[in-house]
Amino acid sequence: MYAYITYGEAMSAEHDHDSGHSARWEIGFAIASGVTYTAGMIAEYALGLSGVGTALFLATYFFGGFFTIRSAIRSTLAGKFEVDFLMLVAAIGAASIGRFAEGAVLLFLFSLGHALEEFALARASKSIEALAGLAPRTALVHVGGPSTTAGEFVDRQVDDLTVGDLVLIRPNARVSADGVVIDGRSAIDQSAVTGESMPVEKEPATGRAGAENTVFAGTVNGSGALVVRVTALAKDSTLSRVVELVASTDQAKSPTQRFLDRFQRIYVPAVIAFVIGVFVVGYVALGKPFDDAFYLAMAVLVAASPCALALATPSAVLAGVARAARAGVLVKGGAPLETLGRVTSIAFDKTGTLTWGEPRVTDTVAAPGSPLDDLLATTLAVERLSDHPLAAAVADAVAARTSTVLSATDLQSVTGRGVRAVVEGEAVEIGNERLFTDIGVALDPVAADVERLQAAGRTLMIVRRGGRFLGVIGVMDTPRREAGQVLDRLRESGMTDIVMISGDHQQVAEAVGREVGVDRALGGLLPEDKVSHVRELSGGDRARRCAMVGDGVNDAPAMAQADVGIAMGAAGSAVALETADVALMSDDLGRLPFAVRLSRRTSRIIRQNLIAALGIVVFLVIVTFLGMPMGPVVFIHEGSTLIVVANALRLLRLLRFEVGREHEGVEHEARPVHEPVAA
C-alpha cells in the first residue's frame, strides 16, 4: 500500500501474521490433517488395515506439523524454546514407540488451534488494512497559474504531492491529502479517521487552521467542491500515522504478553528437564520397561505443555485495537490496551479536556484611577505578539473596544505565569498572581477585584505597566456539558478517583470541578507539579493504575508519568499522536468511557483464557501421574486449547463491540462557536 507501512510489514515474523493468505493455508493444512487422521483411525481400527492406517497417520504428521515445524525452527534458531517445540518432541516421541495415532491427533488438534488463532488475527487485521486503503492514489493538483482561477488541475500521484500544493476535491470523492480548505464549502464524513458519526462542515480558512477548515486524507467529501492547500506529505498524513501505529500493535506488548514471553523462556526448558527426570526415575529408579517409562514421559510432556497460554492473548489484543481504531480511538499496542482496562484513577487536564479550551473575556476591570482604555490598549499590544490560545481570545475581545494603537516589543513568556514585554518604552507584565508574587510585588490596588473574580471562577490576567497596575481581565473557559455524563460513565466502569489538575487558580479549578463533578480539583499547578500529582495518584502501588487525559502538548510530561496517557483531538496534532498511549482522534470526550469499556472487556477475556489454560495444565499433570493414558490427555489438552481459541474467537465480536453505541449514556455536544465577548 503506497506511502504506508503495511500490516504485514509491521507484525512480527514470530506469529507469521503477514496476511489472511497464510491463515487460509494453515486452515487448509489443519483440515487435511483432520481428514487423514480420521481416515487413519478408520483404516487402523475399523478395517484392520494397520499399514494403511500408519501411512495416513504419517500424512497427518506432515499436514499437522508443517507450520508447527516452521515456527519451531524459527524460534529455536532465535534461541527460544516455545510451545511448538514441545509439541514436536511429544509427537516424535509417540511415533518412536509406535504410538502413531496419538502423535497424529496431537499434531492435528494443535495445528487446528493454531490455525483458528491465525484466522482470528487475520479477520481482525482486515479492519486495519481497510484503513490503509482509504486514501486515493492520485490527486487533482493545480498547475500553471498563481491562483485557482488561472491554470488547470491535473492528475498526480499522491506520493508526489508537496506541502503547499493546491488540490481539488470533487463532490463525493475521497480527500487525497491532509490540508486546509482555501476555497469552497462542503460537509465531510470524517468517521474513518476521527470516528465522528456526523459529517463536519468545512469552510475556507481565514486565520489559524481549525476543525472547521482542516481536512484529512481518506475522508469523504460531500456535495461541494473544495480546494485544499496540502499541509503534510502522504507518508506524514494523519491517516498514514494512524495505520502505522495501529499496524505495529505487537511492538508494544501487553503486560500479560510480556509475562508469558518470560514464562515460556523459563517454563519450556523446565518442562523438558522435568520430562527427562520422569523418564529417568521411571526407567532407572523404578525399573519400568523402556517403552512404558518413555510413554509416561511423553504423556507428561503433553500434559505440561502450555499451548493454550500461547494463544490466550495475541488475538484478544489485536481485535481490541482494531475495534478501537474503527471508533476513532487509537490505542498504541497491547500494553496501553490492557493497562487501560486496569485503571482505577484518572486525572484530567482542565483546559481543552473538561472544558472546550475556547476562553471568552467576561470581565475588564480598570484599576482605581486608571483609564479603561489604557488597560485595553496595553493588553491588545502585548497579546497580539503571543501565540498562546488565551492571548488570541483576549486580543479578539479587547480589539473591538479600543481604537488606541500601541506598539509592543521584547515579548517574553514566563511559563505557568504570564508574559513580559515593553510598550512605548515602559515595562509591562501580564499574568496571574504568581507572576507578581515571584518578583515581590503586592496586588493591593487590584486585590479586591482579583478576589471577587477568582471566587466567580474566572481565570485572571493582571496587567501592570511602568510600575502601576492598569487593571484585571477575567476570562472564562466554557465547561463541556457532556463532561459530567462522561465522569458518571467512568465511575460505572470502576473509576474510583477522578481528579482535575489545572494551572489556573485553585478557586477557578474548584468552580469548574464542581460544575463537571470531579472528586477533587487541584489548581495553581505548573507542568512539574502536574507530574508530581499524577505520580501520587498511582502511589507506587503496582495494583493501582492511573490514566492522564490532556491535549498531548503541554501535558506531555504528566501523560508520560501516568500508566496510560490519553490525548484529545489527536487527528489534528502530530505531537499528540506521538506522545499519547491512547488518542481520541476527534475532540470528543464522550468516546473515553467506550475506550475504557472495550479495554475492560478485552482484559476480562484474556484473564478467562489464562485461568482456563493454567487450570487444565495442573489437572492433566496430576491425572497423568495417576495413570491416564496419552490419548485422553491429548484430547483434553488440545480440547482446552480449542476452547481457549473459541473464546478468543469471541473477540471477533469486539470488532462489532457497541457499534453505534460508542456514546451510550453520554449526550454528545458539538463544539460551541462563540463570538468574542467583552464585559
LUMGU-345303 format. One record per residue (C-alpha): x, y, z. Coordinates in steps of 0.1 Angstrom, whole numbers, plus 5000, padded with zeros to 4 digits. Layout:
! residues N
XYZ;...
//
This chain:
! residues 679
500050005000;501550334989;503150565014;502050345043;503650075063;501549765057;500149555084;502349255074;505449465075;504749575110;503749245126;506549025139;507648725120;507248525152;503548495147;503648495109;500548715105;501648865073;498348815055;495048635055;496548425028;498848245054;495848195077;493948025048;496847795041;497047695078;493347625080;493647415048;496547215063;494747165096;491647035078;493846805057;495446665089;492046605104;490846425073;493946195072;493746135109;490146035107;490845815077;493745655096;491645575126;489045405103;491745205085;493545105116;490745015140;487644965119;489144795088;492244635104;494544785077;497444885100;499844965072;497345195055;496545345089;500145415097;500645585063;497645805069;498945895103;502245995088;500346215064;498746375094;502246435108;503046615076;499946835073;499646895111;503346955116;504247165086;503547515101;504547385136;507947285123;508447625106;507547805138;509747585159;512747615137;512447995136;512148025174;514847775181;517347955158;516448265177;517548095209;514048035222;512247715230;508547765228;505347555228;505747445192;509047275201;507447075229;504546965207;507046835181;509146655207;505946485221;504746385186;508146245176;508446065209;505045905204;506045785169;509345645182;507445395203;504845315177;502145545190;501445705156;497745765163;498345965195;501146165179;498946235149;495946355169;498346575190;499646755158;496146765143;494546935173;497547165179;497547275142;493847335143;494047555173;496947755159;495147785125;492047915142;494148175161;495648285128;492148315113;491048535142;494148755138;493648775100;490048885105;491049145130;493849275107;491449345079;490049635098;493549785099;494249705062;490949875053;492250195069;495350195047;493250165015;491150465022;493250745007;493150774969;496350704949;496051024928;495151384933;494051674911;496851934916;496752294904;499452394880;500152684856;498952984874;499353194906;495753124917;493052864912;491353094887;494353054863;495952734851;494452394855;494152084877;496051774866;496351424879;499351354900;500451064923;499651134959;503251034968;504451324946;502551594964;504451854983;503552085012;501852394997;500352224966;496752314959;494452014954;490951994941;488551774960;485551694938;482051634953;481551284969;485251204963;487851104990;490151365002;493651294988;495851475014;495851645047;495352015043;493452345049;490452455028;491152775010;488152774987;484652614986;482352485013;481152135020;480451875047;483051595051;482551245065;485551205089;484350895106;487250675092;489850895109;488151065139;485150835145;482751125143;479350995131;478051315116;479651505086;481651815096;481152145078;484252285062;484852645050;487852845038;490452935065;490653305073;493153275101;494552995121;493652645110;490852485130;488352205129;486152405105;488852425078;491152125083;490651815062;492251465064;493351225037;490950935033;487851115045;484851155021;483751495007;480151585005;478251774977;480552074975;483852104957;486852214978;490352354970;492752244997;496352355005;498452055013;499952065048;501551725051;503251475028;501451145021;503750955044;503151205072;499351235069;497151175099;495750855083;499250725075;500450775110;497350605124;497750305101;501450275110;500850305148;497950055148;499749815125;502649795149;500449685177;502549395188;505649615192;504149745225;503249415241;500749405270;501949315305;500348975301;502248915268;505549025283;504948795313;504148505291;507248565270;509348545301;507348255314;507948045283;511648115283;511847955317;508947715316;509747535284;513347425293;512047345328;509347115313;511946935292;514246885322;511246765342;510246515315;513746375313;513646335351;510346145349;511845915323;515045855343;513145795375;510745565359;513245365338;516245365362;514945405397;511545225394;512644975368;509845025344;510144895308;511745155285;508545195264;506345245295;508745495311;509145685278;505445675272;504745825306;507346095300;505746185267;502246195283;503646435310;505246645283;501846685265;500046755298;502547025309;502747205276;501247555279;499747565244;496647755254;498748015272;500448105240;497148155223;495448345250;496548705244;497548805208;494148775191;492548955220;494949245218;494749285180;490949265180;490649525207;493049765190;491349725156;487849795171;489150105189;490650235157;487350195138;485750415165;488350695162;490350575193;493950505186;495450255211;499150215205;499649845212;498749585238;500449755267;498150065269;495049855259;495449615288;496649875312;493750105305;491449815314;493149815349;492950195355;491150295387;492350665390;492150925362;493451275360;492051535336;493651855325;491052135326;491652345296;490552175263;489651855281;486851915306;486352255291;486352355254;489552535256;487952845240;488353115265;486053425265;486753765280;483953815306;485354105327;487554405320;488054605353;490354905354;492354975385;491355285406;492555605389;493555425357;491555475324;489955165310;491455245275;494955215289;494154865301;492654765268;495254925245;498254795265;496754445267;496054435230;499554545220;501154275241;498753985234;498954035196;502553925198;501753605217;500853275201;499153145232;495453055226;494353265256;496253565242;494353535209;490953525226;491853835247;493154025217;490053955197;487854075226;489654395235;490354505199;486654585194;486754815224;489655045218;490955245189;494255325205;497155165187;500255095208;503454915198;504954625219;508354475217;510654225235;507853975244;509053715269;506953425281;507153325318;505952955319;502952905340;502753275350;502253505320;504353735298;506554045299;507054305272;507954665265;505154915254;506055265245;509355225264;507655105296;507954755310;504654565310;503754245330;500554055322;499853735341;498553565372;499253625408;502353415408;503953635382;503853925407;504553725438;507753595423;509053955418;507754065452;505054305440;501954335462;498554345444;496954595468;495454825441;493654535424;493454285452;489654325458;488854275421;491253975419;489553805449;486053875435;486753745400;488553435413;485653345435;483453365404;485653105387;487453345363;491053295350;492753635356;495253845336;496554115359;498054405339;500854635351;502754895331;505555115341;505255005377;501555095381;498554845378;496154915350;493554665359;492354305357;490954105328;488753805336;488553515312;486253205315;486652875296;483252705289;482952365305;481752075283;478151995291;478951625284;481851625309;479651535339;478051245320;481451115309;482651115345;479450925356;480050655330;483750625341;482650575377;480250295365;483250135347;485150125380;487050455383;487350535420;489350855419;488751125393;490851435396;491151765376;494551935375;494952285362;497452575361;494552815369;494052955404;492652705429;489252885431;488952875394;489752505393;487252435421;484452625403;484952425371;485452105392;482052155410;480352205377;481651895359;481651675390;485251565397;486251415430;488951665435;490151985417;493752085420;494752435408;497752655406;499952385391;502952425369;503852145345;506251985370;503552005397;501151815374;503751535371;504051515409;500351485413;499951215386;502751025403;500851045436;497750915420;499450585412;501250605446;503850345436;501150075441;501549805414;497849715418;496850075411;496850225377;496450595368;495550755334;496151115324;493851295299;495151605282;495951765248;499351585245;501351905241;501852105274;500551795293;503151565277;505251535309;502251445331;500951205304;504351035303;504350985341;500850825340;500450455334;498350555303;498450895286;495350985267;495351275242;492251465230;491751575194;494851385181;493751395145;494951755143;498151715164;501251515154;502651575188;499551415205;499851115182;503451055191;503251125229;500050955239;499450595246;495750635236;494550905214;490951025208;491151125172;488251365174;487951635200;485251415216;485451335253;482451115251;484450835235;486650795266;484150565285;483850355254;487650305253;487650205289;484749955285;486449805254;489749765274;488049605303;486149365281;489449265263;491249215296;488449005310;488548755281;492348745284;492048655321;489448395314;491748225289;494748235312;492848085341;491447805320;494847725304;496747715337;493947515354;493947245326;497747215328;497747145365;494846905362;496446705334;499846675351;498146525382;495846275363;498846175341;500746055371;497645885383;497645675352;495545845325;496745735290;498245975265;495145965242;492746115267;495446355278;495946475243;492246525237;491746715270;494846915265;494147015229;490547045236;491347305262;493447485235;490447485212;488247625240;490747905245;490847975208;487047965207;486948215235;489448425216;487248405185;484548575206;486848875202;485948895166;482749025181;484849305196;485149435160;481449505164;481649595201;479049865208;478849975172;476650285171;476750295209;480050455215;478250745232;475950535252;474950735283;476651055270;474751315250;477351445226;477851815224;479151985193;481952245198;480252575205;481052875183;481453195203;481853545191;484253755212;482553885243;483754185262;482154275295;
//
